[in-house]
Amino acid sequence: MVVLDIFFHNLSTLTMKKLFCSLTILCFATLTASTGRAQHSFLGARVGANLANESVDSLPSGATTSMHAGFLAGVQYEYWLDDMWSLGVQVLYDQKGVHEDINNVVDFVGTGKVDLTLNYLEIPVLAKVSFGTGSLRPYVFAGPSVGFYLSNKAHLNETFEGQTLDTTETIPDSSINSTDFSIVGGAGVSLKLGSGQVLFVDAAYALGLVNISHNQPGDNTAVKSRDIRLAAGILFPLD
């Protein structure tokens, strides 16, 4: 279908892979080097929503994109370097994608909407700064994130020449690049319980850096993820 083709193009991600691997190695090397500082490590879970969108640099006339709500959940490890700074790694199931409205697009004289869900295994590596000294502490965080594509689903609701089509289908996996790289930044608040567990809620924005679509020859359209992640969770002390 022509309307969906704009989402699937190609861009080499070798440089981004090297950068993420280097940052990940640096993160774990820092954790290992800091074990003598008698700080605490935590392991837990987070769950929430991903308000997903995509930046498409050449949408056809008559097509517009907006947010598509998805689900995210996974585990989180956090290591405190001191009372203020910590490093963390998350492993998430993350639903990205986009909502598209169609109104007499070129080669498609009709109206409708498409909700595209792209499922990823997402691995952010984040530095966090916490403020204050009490049990309730605000914090900010930032770092790189890599997403490994898993699967997709497209829900179509279209009207063409008086006929309405409402169906769910999948896009060929070969039309989607296998990895997505993002820079993530956000803020939240945590509450440390008397028993040592930490409850938290936070929000983050993930700015996609690479083309997530596999271009056809001669097509230079770039499609990049733009996600707002809202989550809550709990962390348990390991030491």
N, C-alpha and C positions, 0 to 999 in steps of 0.2 A: 504494500500500500504506500503511495507516494507520500502521504502526510507523515507517516512514521519514519520514512527514510532519512529525514533531516537529523534524526537523533544518533545516527550510527556512522562514524567516520574514524580516521586513523591518525595517530601521532606517536612517534617513538618515545618511550618512557625510561630508556636506559639510564640517563643522567639522574632522574629522580629516584630510581631504584638504588643507585650507588649512594646518593645523599641520604636516603632514609636508612639504609643499612649502616652507614657510618654513624649517624646519630643514635641508632639503636645500640650499636656496640659501645659508643661513648657513654650512653645512659647506664648500661649494665656494668661497665667498667667502673663508673663512679659509685654505683651501689656496692660493688665488691670492695672497692678501696675504702669505703666508709664504714665497714662493718665493725671497726674498732672504736667507733664513737658512741657506742651504747645508746643508739636511738632505736625507735620502734618501727616495725614493719606491720602492715595490715593487708588482709585479703578479704574481699567481699564481692558484692554483686550490685549492679545498677540496672534499672529498667526505665523506659520512658518512650517518648515519641520523637520521630524525626520529621520535621516540616521541610520536606525536600523540594528543591527546585533545580532548574538547569539554566545556564546562560548559553544561548544559541546565537552566534554572531550574524546569522543571515536567515531569519525566519521568513517564509513566504508571506506575501500580503494576504491578510485574512486569518492568520493563525496567531494566537497569543498564548503565552505560558504563564502559569501561576503555581502556587504551592500544592503539593500532594502529601497528605499525612501518612506516615509510615510508622513502623514499630522498631524499637531497638532494645536489646537486652544482652547482658554478658557479665563477665567477671572483671575485677579490677584489683591490681596489686599496687601498693603504695609504700615507699620507704622514706622515712624522715631523716634528713641530713642534720637538722637542728630544729629548734622550736618554731622556725618560720618557714623553712624551705623543705620541700619534698619532691621526689621523682616518682612517677607512676606509669604503669602500662595497663591498657585495657584491651580485652579481646571481646568484640561485640558482633552480634548478628544485627545488621543495620539495613533497613529498607530505604533506599534512595528512590529517585524517580522524578516525575513531573506531571502536572495536569495541563492539558492543552485544549483550548477552545478553537473550533474550526468554523469559519464562516466564509463560504465560497472561495476556498483556496484554489490557486491555479491547478488545473487538471482535476479538480474535485468540486463540482458545482453542488454544494450541499452544506449542511450545518451539522454540528455534533460536538462531541468531546472525547478525549482519550485520557485515561489515567494509567500511566506507565509506572510500574514498580520494578526496581532493580535491587536484587538481594545481594548483599556483600558480607564478607567476613572482614570487619574493620579493626585495625590495630593502631590506636593512637599511643604515642610516647610523649608524656606531658611533664613539664615542670610546673610546680604549684607554689604560690606564696600565700601564706595565711597571716592574718592580722589579729592583734589582740592577744590576751592571755587567759581569758575565761573559757568556760565550756562551750559557749556559743561564739563561733569565729567566722567571719567572712573570708573569702579567698578568691584569687584569680589564678588562671592557668593558661598555658600555651604550649604548642609543640606541633610536630609533624604527625601525619596519620596516613597509613596505607590501607587501601581497600582491595580485597580480592573478590572478583565477581563470581557469584554462585549460580544465579538463575534470574528469570524475569517473568512478568505477567503484564499484559496490556488489556484493560477493559475498555471496549469501544461502544459508544452510543451515538449513532449517526443517522441522519435523515437525508435521503437522496432520491429525488424524483418521486416523492410521496411514500417511499418505502423506508421504514425504520429498522435499523440493525442494532441489536443489543447483544454483544457477545464478549467472551474472554478468550484470548489467544496468547501465544508466546512468540517472541521475536527470535530468529536464529541466533544462537550463541556466538556464531562467527562474526556477527555484525557489531559486537560489543568488545571493547578492549578488556583484557583480563585484569588490569590493575588501575586503580585510581589513587592519586596522591593529593593530599590536602594539607593546608595549614589550619590548625584549630586554635581558637582562643575563646575564653569564657570566664564566667564568675559564678560563685555560689556561696552557700553558707553551710557550716557543719555544726553539729551538736554532739559533744562527747558525753556519753552516759557514765554514771558512776561505776558501772561494771566494766568499762573500758571500750565498749563498742562505740562506733561513730556513725551517726545518721547524717545524711547530706542531701541537699537538692541543689542543682545547678543548671545553667543554660550555656550553650556554646554555639559559635558560628564556625562552620567548616567551609573554607574557600578552596574549591578544586583548582588545581594547577595544571592539569593535563587534559587533553581530549579523551573522553571516555568512549568515543564511538569509532568504529572502524570504517574509514572513508572508502568510498568507491573511487577508482582512478579518475583524476580530474576534479574531484570534489574536495575543496579546502575548508569546508565548514567546520568550525570548532564548537564542540559541546562540552561544557564544564559543569561539574556539580556545585550547587550552592545550597547548603543545608543548615537549618537551625535545630539543634539537638536539646531537648528538655528531658531531664532525668532525675531520679531519686534513687537512693540506695543505702546500704549499710556496710560498714567495714568492721572486721574482727581483728583484734591484735594477735600477732603471731609470737610475740616475745614479751 
